[in-house]
């Protein structure tokens, strides 16, 4: 992190300083909300979590040599120096926004309903071929994760790629005030967070708040295959990418190589070049095209873009292939919505296997449309020729019904314990098994069970 003085923190967040005024000149080299990381040169931010309240550890952090604490609670003498604010969450964002303002570099904001993390990783991999590129770690894309990303900016960085995730109106506006993106990349507008946003049109409206905080010189990079984004006309320069005719950066000759990855040709106004994505899933082609569009805007050659895409790596439990002795697992249980489930089923259908099996759990936060959307996923599994659909969870009963009516063999379990009790006997030698559900379903436990030996 690029260091700053404690007085800069006070200026950025306001509040009331408690301590010796000479401490205001002390330099901060690290910002953390984890008391275990506190020490000399550290600013400790006391955040209230669901299980732990950071305010309980302020004295310990000062004792370790922390420069100061940022707190909502009146600090004791042994917890000072401290800056007292109304909300440490708000103050974290304000400090991150101030720190971001110290850098005159391209900042690419990544948003959308599906594929944000994948697109972020792909764009960062491409830009890193020419620029020292900072990026969001994992999927820290909310009002707490984004500030930590911004706080990591250093003088050596020449570009930044920041994932920006929301679930309600107003959140993107607040994130944009911190990030101040110069480029906004949209992946897909899908059926996610409908419980709060109501419809796909509501999703687009909420995510389009990003444009309100961008300069007129900014750039919007939009998925031209998405009907809503194709018609989106922000008051910015606009570049589209996708497989459709009319996209500025278009994919052609896509070849799904199964576990070996995906190959395609990228065509743009200046010519064409081949790329190969070294990861499982035909949906990755879309993220690669987004990265290619950004790379071309920043003057990268086709060779540089192809090299960046070739260096792409998946994050966490996203289409992670695990080879067991008798069968293959595709662990995709980080998150799920109808769009990402259909993409995962497309990829499963392209794999060679004695049987293609999917274990699908509930997709959360879909609101009153949940039952219909789950049924649609089941119907799609049947259309793709999946051999066995196993549903788990109250909403997934609709998935199973849709798959059964489409001609699939199906099994249904009301909850995870019931499924775990039968799980070992359901998988056969030669199977390829997709495991996918929203994170709240805890399906990583299924993966741990299936790989315990």
Buried (B, 14 or more C-beta within 10 A) or exposed (E): BBEBBBBBBBEBBEBEBBBEEEBBEBEBBBBBBBBEBBBEBBBBBBBBEEEEEBBEBBBBBBEBEBBBBBBBBEBEEEBBBBBBBEBBBBBBBBBBBBBBEEBEBBBBBBBBBBBBBBBBBBBBBBBBBBBBBBBBEBBBBBBBBBBBBBBBBEEEBBBBBBBBBBBEBEBBBBBBBBBBBBBBBBBBBBBBBBBBBBEBEBBBBBBBBBBEBBEEEBBBBBBBBBEBBBEBEBEBEBBBBBBBEEBBBBBEEEEBBBBEBBBBBBBBEEEEBEBBBBBBBBBBBBBBBBBBBBBBBBEBBBEBBBBBBEBBEBBEBBBBBBEBEEBBBBBBBBBBBBBBBBBBBBBBBBBEBEBBBBBBBBBBBBBEBBBEBBBBBBBBBBBBEBBBBBBBBEBBBBBBBBBBEBEBBBBBBEEBEEBBEEBEEBBBEEBBBBBBBBBBBEBBBBBEEBEEE
